[in-house]
Amino acid sequence: MNKFVKWGIVGVIVAGAVYMGINTFIPQVNTELEPAPVKAKGKQSKELNVKAVVLKETSLSDEYPVSGSFIPDEEVDLSFETSGKITDIFFKEGSQVAAGELLAKINDAPLQAELRKLESQLKLYTDRMHRQNVLLEKEAVSQEAFQEAQTSLAILRAEIDGVKSKIAQTELRAPFSGVIGLRQMSVGSYASSTTPIAKLTKINRLKLEFAIPERYAGIIKTGTKVKFFAVGDLEERSAEIYAIDSHIHNDTRSFTVRAIYDNSDGRLYPGRFANITLTTQTFKSTISVPSEAIVSEMGIDKVFIYKSGKAQPVEIQKGLRSESQVQVLRGLNVGDTVITTGTMQLRTGQRVTLDEVK
């Protein structure tokens, strides 16, 4: 082989070896780790799907929840007006009694005896006065003698009335119709004017008592209806305010209100609690929006209305707030379409599509 050819082959091998050695130490780029080429983004749609409501005139009420309790229409601890031994008890515990019904009696034997004595003298004194009157007409007796007979009869009658009133004090009668409670004394017990015999409660009507904040002073009026649920009862009932306290309590900054409830069915009892809904104000014709439609920024309240496919902000003045609605005093009109969803994403002039309109 030509020596020049041999040296040429050797040169090629050496050059290849040198290239491979150098290339081993040169950092290589891993194309698998390179980020994928960024694709051109398509044009994003700025249109937002929303829901809305068309404003109409409506009624709106300011309702204030409060707790209260029932108290009796009338209630009294029954006791005798005088002292003595109890001889009879006529009532049954827990029963209904009528006004004037005799409930219990203490010993009145000495008084009855005195009454009989005085009544036995009544005919004698009456006849004496008539005789004196006849004689006076005949001028057989003086005017003074007739007046003495007349006075004696009047005194006797007064004494009889006094004994009868003392006998009445030995009788315990119901001052009004109601339910009598558990008796505290037995027959044979000695009772005084301070000894309670039983409690009488009038429950065919109940008073519902509750306290409300001072900001409602002057707003709440007698005759206002209140709705309530008695604790443990799912039936909604209503009562009517009949009395309002004359002053605000300094410690609670509230005033007491009482409503009357017709409890003729006797299903509710004094002492029971009630959850009350008090309607303080009612607007029969006003505009309101759902509370979620309002956006508040830097002390400014606004809503977005739908106009020609776009969202337009409108500053409003809020009024009364209910559980889900807010009264709008200024800024909106009947017929405006107010957007109720996506309000935090809306911008002035943003295109929107109405998915639902109420």
Buried (B, 14 or more C-beta within 10 A) or exposed (E): EEEEEEEEEEEEEEEEEEEEEEEEEEEEEEEEEEEEEEEEEEEEEEEBEBBBBEBEEBEBBBBBEBEBBBBBBBBBEBBBEBBBEBBEBEBEEEEBBEEEBEBBBBBBEEBEEBBEEBEEBBEEBBEBBEBBEEBBEEEEBEEEEBEBBBEBBEEBBEBBEBBBEBBEBBBBBBEBBBBBBEBBBEEEEEBEEEBEBBBBBBBBBBBBBBBBEEEBBEEBEEEBEBBBBBEEEEEEBEBBBBEBBEEBEEEEEBBBBBBBBEBEEEEBBBEBBBEBBBBBEEBEEBBBBBBEBBBEEEEEBBBBBBEEEBBBBBEBEBBBBEEEBBBBEEBBEEEBBBBBBBBEEBEEEBEBEEEEEE
